[in-house]
Amino acid sequence: GLAARNAKGTIYDKFHNRLMFPIMDIHGRTIGFGGRVLGQKRDDEPKYMNSPQGPTYNKSYVLYNLHRAAPAIKQAGFTVLVEGYMDVIGCYQAGITNVVATSGTALTVEQLKLLKRYTKELRLAFDADLAGQSAAERGIDLALAAELEVKIISLPTGEDPDTWARKQPNEFKQLIDAAQPIGDYTLAEVLKSHDVKTREGKKAAADIMLKAISKLPNPIEKDFYLKQVSRVLGVDETNLRERLVTFPHAKLEAVKANIIELAPIPMSRQQLMTERLLALAIHSPQMLDRLGAELSPNWLVDSSGQELYRRLLVYYTERKQLILEELKSELASAPKLIGLLERLWIQATNDFADFMEADEQKEMATLLQALRKNYLRAEL
């Protein structure tokens, strides 16, 4: 995605005059690039540009800097989530290493699944006026639905994580330590923006808080904030509970539907094992040396899996690496195999992102044994 062809057929540098940010997967392998305009931006060009989406790079499945931040996240017990590349770099320079970025996109279910491997707590450090950002609000809703602890790092008005971390690193670390749970943050913001001594202000403040409370999946947490809102606003708790049931739970239902939609298509156990083994081989191509000696194509459950396995073996034997676009070119006459390859390429990143070599070897041995046993049983 570094070059493109214009209407005249001329190849040009897509990222000309841009500061480049390599985007890496959890293993530190470069899968794409981001580029920021250097100098004055033209009206017809974006400030930031990313590599095009594809099987190798899908921004919904990637968090910038996670490959470096993962150990620090586990050690700290939480991750600092920012919006952009420069925010990550500014935080790193300030000594804050448990930081990742969404690269300017809203949080996705897939990104949250990645983060849940390392922590159950997110501390969001977005630009000021977070409550007014619909994309940020949607990400918070998804994180809450995934039962993650969400806290907000309150930055001074007009500041972003990059500039504040570089200007006031110690103060920024203090803000991170003082991050507020999403309920506390929302209540504090509501009290700042509404005059709760008036009828209109009290009603509006209560509705904002009830909307936020309705999204909390934990009933104990809901009860805690209902009592707090009742005390702060001077509204009877019973009335708040009656009002709460009128707020729809569409956000949480949408998250559940999204997760179901992304779940694998139902397959037989043999087919699941076939695809998992092929995804593992794509993730760690050196395993194809051992598979070539130990795995018969007949052990794989379907003809597409068998043929893709043969093609992978031939390609890897000749080149000792796997390059997606070259593989797709060689499979140009077999679109069904290309579709399977692209799906398994994404599965390889999702399923094995945090596997160490010993984990991969153990997983391969287990799958080989199971596939061989199923094949022999079927032959009897």
CORJOJO-V331362 format. One record per pair of residues at least 24 apart in sequence whose ideal C-beta (glycine too) atoms are under 10 Angstrom apart, sorted by the first residue. I is the first residue (numbers start at 1). J is the second residue. D is the distance in whole Angstrom. If there is no record, write none. Layout:
i->{I	I}
j->{J	J}
d->{D	D}
//
This chain:
i->{1	1	1	1	1	1	1	1	1	1	2	2	2	2	4	14	14	14	15	15	15	17	18	18	18	18	19	19	19	20	21	21	21	21	21	21	21	21	21	21	21	22	22	23	23	23	23	23	23	23	23	23	23	24	24	24	24	24	24	25	25	25	25	25	25	25	25	25	25	25	26	26	26	26	26	26	26	26	26	26	26	26	26	26	27	27	27	27	27	27	27	27	28	28	28	29	29	29	30	30	31	31	31	31	31	31	31	31	32	32	32	32	32	32	33	34	34	34	34	34	34	34	35	36	36	36	46	47	47	48	48	48	48	48	50	50	50	54	54	54	54	54	54	55	55	55	55	55	55	55	55	55	55	55	55	55	56	56	56	56	56	56	56	57	58	58	58	58	58	58	59	59	59	59	59	59	59	60	60	60	60	60	60	60	60	60	61	61	61	61	61	61	61	61	61	61	62	62	62	62	62	62	62	62	62	62	63	63	63	63	63	63	63	63	63	63	63	63	64	64	64	64	64	64	64	64	65	65	65	65	65	65	65	65	65	66	66	66	66	66	66	66	66	66	66	67	67	68	68	68	68	68	69	69	69	69	69	69	69	70	70	70	70	70	70	70	70	70	71	71	71	72	72	72	72	72	73	73	73	73	73	73	73	73	73	74	74	74	74	75	76	76	76	76	76	77	77	77	77	77	78	78	78	78	78	78	78	78	78	78	78	78	79	79	79	79	79	79	79	79	79	80	80	80	80	80	80	80	80	80	80	80	81	81	81	81	81	81	81	81	81	81	81	81	81	81	82	82	82	82	82	82	82	82	82	82	83	83	83	83	83	83	83	83	83	83	84	84	84	84	84	85	86	86	86	86	86	87	87	87	87	87	87	87	87	87	88	88	88	89	89	89	90	90	90	90	90	90	90	90	90	90	91	91	91	91	91	91	91	91	91	91	92	93	93	93	93	94	94	94	94	94	94	94	94	94	94	94	94	95	95	95	95	95	96	96	96	96	96	96	96	98	98	99	99	99	99	99	101	101	102	102	102	102	104	105	105	106	106	106	106	106	106	106	106	106	106	107	107	107	107	107	107	107	107	107	108	108	108	108	108	109	109	109	109	109	109	109	109	109	110	110	110	110	110	110	111	111	111	112	112	112	112	112	112	112	112	113	113	113	113	113	114	114	114	114	115	115	115	116	116	116	116	117	117	118	119	119	120	120	120	120	121	121	121	121	121	121	122	122	122	122	122	122	122	122	123	123	123	123	123	123	123	123	123	123	124	124	124	124	124	124	124	124	125	125	125	125	125	125	125	125	125	125	125	125	125	125	126	126	126	126	126	127	127	127	127	127	127	128	128	128	128	128	128	128	129	129	129	129	130	130	130	130	130	130	131	131	131	131	131	131	131	132	137	137	137	138	138	138	140	140	140	140	140	140	141	141	141	141	141	141	141	142	142	142	142	142	142	143	143	144	144	144	144	144	144	144	144	144	144	145	145	145	145	145	145	145	145	145	145	145	145	146	146	146	147	147	147	148	149	149	149	149	150	150	150	150	150	150	150	151	151	151	151	151	151	151	151	152	152	152	152	152	152	152	152	152	153	153	153	153	153	154	154	154	154	154	154	181	181	181	182	182	182	182	182	183	183	183	183	183	183	183	183	183	183	183	184	184	185	186	186	186	186	186	187	187	187	187	187	187	187	190	190	190	191	191	194	196	196	196	196	197	201	202	202	202	203	203	203	205	205	205	205	206	206	206	206	206	206	206	206	207	207	207	209	209	209	209	210	210	210	210	210	210	210	211	211	211	211	212	213	213	213	214	214	214	214	214	214	214	214	214	215	215	215	215	215	215	216	217	217	217	262	264	264	265	267	267	268	268	268	269	269	269	270	270	270	270	270	270	270	270	270	270	271	271	271	271	271	272	272	273	273	273	273	273	273	273	273	273	273	274	274	274	274	274	274	274	274	274	274	274	274	275	275	275	275	275	275	275	275	275	275	275	276	276	276	276	276	276	276	276	276	276	276	277	277	277	277	277	277	277	277	277	277	278	278	278	278	278	278	278	278	278	278	279	279	279	279	279	279	279	279	279	279	280	280	280	280	280	280	280	280	280	280	281	281	281	281	281	281	281	281	281	281	282	282	282	282	282	282	282	282	282	282	282	282	282	283	283	283	283	283	283	283	283	283	283	283	283	284	284	284	284	284	284	284	284	284	285	285	285	285	285	285	285	285	286	286	286	286	286	287	287	287	287	287	287	288	288	288	288	288	288	288	288	289	289	289	289	290	290	290	290	291	291	291	291	292	292	294	294	294	294	295	295	295	295	295	296	296	296	298	298	298	298	299	299	299	299	299	299	299	299	299	299	300	300	301	301	301	301	302	303	304	304	304	304	304	304	305	305	305	307	307	307	307	307	308	308	308	308	308	308	308	311	311	312	312	322}
j->{32	33	49	50	51	52	53	54	56	57	32	33	35	51	52	49	51	52	49	50	51	45	45	47	48	49	48	85	86	85	48	50	64	65	84	85	86	88	89	101	103	64	85	50	51	57	59	62	63	64	65	85	103	62	64	65	66	67	68	56	57	61	62	63	66	67	283	348	349	353	62	63	66	67	68	70	114	117	118	349	352	353	354	355	67	283	284	349	352	353	354	355	66	67	68	56	67	349	56	57	55	56	57	58	61	62	324	349	56	57	58	59	62	103	57	59	64	84	85	101	103	104	85	84	85	86	104	84	104	84	85	86	103	104	103	104	105	324	325	328	342	345	346	324	325	328	338	339	341	342	343	344	345	346	348	349	323	324	325	342	345	346	349	349	108	110	345	346	349	350	102	103	104	105	108	110	111	102	105	106	107	108	109	110	111	262	108	109	110	111	113	114	346	349	350	353	100	101	102	103	105	108	110	111	114	349	88	100	101	102	103	107	108	110	111	112	114	115	88	89	99	100	101	102	103	104	89	91	92	97	98	99	100	101	103	99	100	101	111	114	115	117	118	353	354	100	353	92	97	98	99	100	96	97	98	99	100	101	118	98	100	114	115	117	118	119	353	354	97	98	118	96	97	98	99	118	97	98	99	100	115	117	118	119	121	98	117	118	119	118	118	119	121	123	176	118	119	120	121	149	115	118	119	120	121	122	123	148	149	151	176	179	115	118	119	120	121	122	123	124	148	122	123	124	125	151	153	161	165	172	176	179	107	111	115	122	123	124	125	126	136	139	143	150	153	161	123	124	125	126	127	153	160	161	162	165	124	125	126	127	133	135	136	160	161	162	126	127	160	161	162	162	160	161	162	163	166	125	126	127	160	161	162	163	164	165	161	162	165	162	165	166	160	161	162	163	164	165	166	167	169	172	125	161	162	164	165	166	169	172	173	176	165	162	165	166	169	161	162	164	165	166	167	168	169	170	172	173	176	165	169	170	172	173	125	161	165	169	172	173	176	123	176	123	125	161	165	176	125	161	126	135	136	139	135	135	139	133	134	135	136	137	138	139	140	141	142	135	136	138	139	140	141	142	143	146	138	139	142	258	262	142	143	145	146	255	258	259	261	262	258	259	262	346	349	350	139	142	143	139	142	143	145	146	148	255	259	146	259	262	350	353	349	350	353	354	143	146	148	143	146	147	148	353	354	354	148	149	146	147	148	149	148	149	150	151	179	181	146	148	149	150	151	152	179	182	149	150	151	152	153	175	176	177	179	180	150	151	152	153	161	179	182	185	151	152	153	154	155	160	161	162	164	165	172	175	176	179	152	153	155	160	161	155	157	158	159	160	161	154	155	156	157	158	159	160	155	157	158	189	154	155	182	185	186	189	185	186	189	190	193	208	212	189	212	215	251	251	254	255	182	185	186	212	215	251	212	215	250	251	252	254	255	251	252	254	255	258	259	182	255	182	212	215	216	217	218	221	251	252	255	215	216	217	249	251	252	253	254	255	256	258	259	217	255	259	216	217	218	217	181	182	218	221	179	180	181	182	183	185	216	176	178	179	180	181	182	184	185	179	180	181	182	184	185	186	188	189	177	178	179	180	185	178	179	180	185	188	189	221	224	225	212	215	216	221	225	209	212	213	215	216	221	222	224	225	228	229	225	228	212	211	212	213	225	229	212	213	225	228	229	232	233	229	232	233	232	233	233	232	233	234	235	234	233	233	234	235	233	235	243	229	232	233	235	230	232	233	235	239	240	243	244	243	246	247	233	235	240	244	240	241	243	244	245	246	247	244	247	248	251	247	240	244	247	244	245	246	247	248	249	250	251	252	247	249	250	251	252	255	252	249	252	255	350	343	347	343	301	302	301	302	374	301	370	374	299	300	301	302	305	370	371	374	375	378	300	301	302	304	305	301	367	299	300	301	305	366	367	368	370	371	374	299	300	301	302	304	305	306	308	309	367	371	374	300	301	302	304	305	308	340	343	344	347	351	344	347	348	351	352	363	364	366	367	370	371	305	309	344	363	364	366	367	368	370	371	305	308	309	312	340	341	344	347	348	367	343	344	345	346	347	348	349	350	351	352	344	347	348	351	352	355	360	363	364	367	308	309	312	313	316	322	344	348	360	364	308	312	322	324	327	341	344	345	346	347	348	349	352	322	344	345	347	348	349	350	351	352	353	355	360	322	348	352	355	357	360	361	363	364	312	315	316	319	320	321	322	323	316	320	321	357	360	316	357	360	361	363	364	312	313	314	315	316	317	320	322	313	316	317	320	361	364	365	368	316	364	367	368	316	317	364	365	368	372	364	367	368	371	372	371	372	375	371	375	378	379	367	368	370	371	372	373	374	375	376	378	371	375	371	374	375	378	340	336	334	336	337	339	340	341	337	340	344	331	334	336	337	340	334	336	337	338	340	341	344	337	341	341	344	348}
d->{7	7	10	8	4	5	9	8	9	7	10	7	9	8	9	7	9	9	7	10	9	10	10	10	9	7	10	9	9	10	9	9	7	10	9	4	9	9	9	10	9	10	10	7	7	7	8	6	10	6	9	9	7	8	8	8	8	5	8	9	9	9	7	10	8	7	10	10	6	7	9	9	6	5	10	7	8	9	10	8	9	4	6	9	6	9	9	9	9	7	9	9	10	5	8	9	8	10	10	9	10	5	5	9	10	7	10	8	7	3	9	8	8	10	9	9	8	9	6	10	6	9	10	9	7	7	10	10	9	7	8	10	8	6	7	8	9	8	9	10	8	9	10	6	9	8	9	10	8	4	8	9	4	6	10	9	9	5	8	9	7	9	9	10	10	8	10	7	9	10	8	6	9	6	8	10	9	10	7	10	10	4	8	5	7	10	8	10	5	7	9	7	7	6	7	9	10	10	9	7	9	10	9	8	8	9	10	4	7	7	8	9	10	10	5	10	6	7	6	10	9	6	4	8	5	10	9	9	8	9	10	6	5	6	10	10	5	9	9	7	8	10	8	9	10	10	9	8	7	10	9	9	10	6	5	6	5	10	8	9	9	10	10	8	5	9	9	7	8	9	9	9	4	4	8	9	9	5	9	8	8	9	5	5	9	9	9	5	7	10	10	8	9	9	9	10	6	8	6	10	10	10	5	8	4	7	5	10	8	8	9	8	6	7	5	10	7	6	7	10	10	8	5	8	6	10	7	8	10	10	6	9	8	9	8	5	7	5	7	8	10	8	9	9	9	10	10	8	5	7	9	9	8	5	8	9	9	8	6	7	10	9	9	8	8	9	10	10	8	9	8	9	8	9	5	9	10	7	9	9	6	4	5	9	10	8	8	8	10	7	9	9	8	6	4	7	8	4	5	9	9	9	8	6	8	10	5	9	9	8	10	9	9	9	7	6	8	9	10	9	4	7	10	9	4	9	6	7	10	9	7	10	10	8	9	9	7	8	7	7	7	9	9	9	8	8	9	9	10	9	9	9	9	7	9	8	9	9	8	4	7	9	5	5	10	10	8	8	8	7	3	8	9	6	6	10	10	8	7	9	10	6	10	9	8	7	5	6	9	6	10	10	7	9	10	7	9	9	10	8	6	6	9	5	7	10	10	8	9	9	8	10	9	8	7	9	9	9	8	10	7	9	7	8	6	8	8	9	9	8	6	6	7	4	8	7	9	10	10	6	7	5	7	10	9	10	9	8	5	7	5	10	6	9	4	9	7	7	5	6	10	8	9	9	10	8	4	9	7	9	5	10	9	9	8	8	7	8	8	8	8	8	8	7	10	9	8	5	8	8	6	7	5	6	7	8	10	8	10	9	8	9	10	8	10	9	8	7	6	9	9	9	9	10	10	10	9	8	9	10	6	10	10	9	8	10	10	6	10	5	7	8	7	8	9	9	6	8	10	9	10	7	9	5	6	6	9	10	9	8	9	8	10	6	10	7	5	9	9	4	7	9	9	9	7	9	10	6	7	10	7	9	10	10	9	10	7	5	9	9	10	9	9	4	6	6	7	9	8	6	5	8	6	8	4	9	9	9	9	8	5	8	9	8	8	7	7	8	9	9	10	9	7	9	8	10	10	8	7	7	10	7	7	9	8	5	8	9	9	9	9	9	5	9	9	10	8	10	7	7	7	7	9	9	9	9	7	9	10	8	6	8	9	9	9	6	8	7	9	9	10	8	9	6	9	9	10	6	6	9	7	7	10	8	10	8	8	10	8	10	7	9	6	5	10	8	6	9	6	10	9	9	9	6	8	6	9	9	4	8	6	10	8	8	9	8	10	6	6	10	9	10	7	10	10	9	9	10	9	10	7	9	10	9	8	8	9	8	4	9	10	9	7	5	9	9	9	5	6	10	8	9	10	9	9	8	10	9	5	10	6	6	8	8	5	5	7	9	5	9	10	9	9	7	10	9	9	9	10	7	10	8	8	6	7	10	9	8	10	7	9	8	10	10	6	10	10	9	9	10	9	7	10	4	7	9	7	6	6	6	7	8	9	5	9	9	10	9	5	8	9	4	4	9	9	6	7	9	9	7	8	6	8	6	6	6	7	10	8	6	9	8	9	9	8	10	8	10	7	6	9	9	8	6	6	10	8	4	9	9	9	9	9	9	4	7	10	8	4	8	8	8	10	9	8	8	8	5	9	10	9	8	9	5	9	8	6	5	10	9	8	9	10	10	9	10	7	8	10	6	6	6	10	9	4	8	9	8	9	8	9	9	9	7	10	9	9	8	10	8	8	7	9	9	6	9	9	9	6	7	8	9	8	8	10	6	10	9	10	8	10	4	6	9	8	4	9	10	7	9	8	8	9	9	10	10	9	6	6	9	6	10	10	7	9	9	7	9	6	9	9	9	5	10	6	6	8	7	9	9	10	10}
//
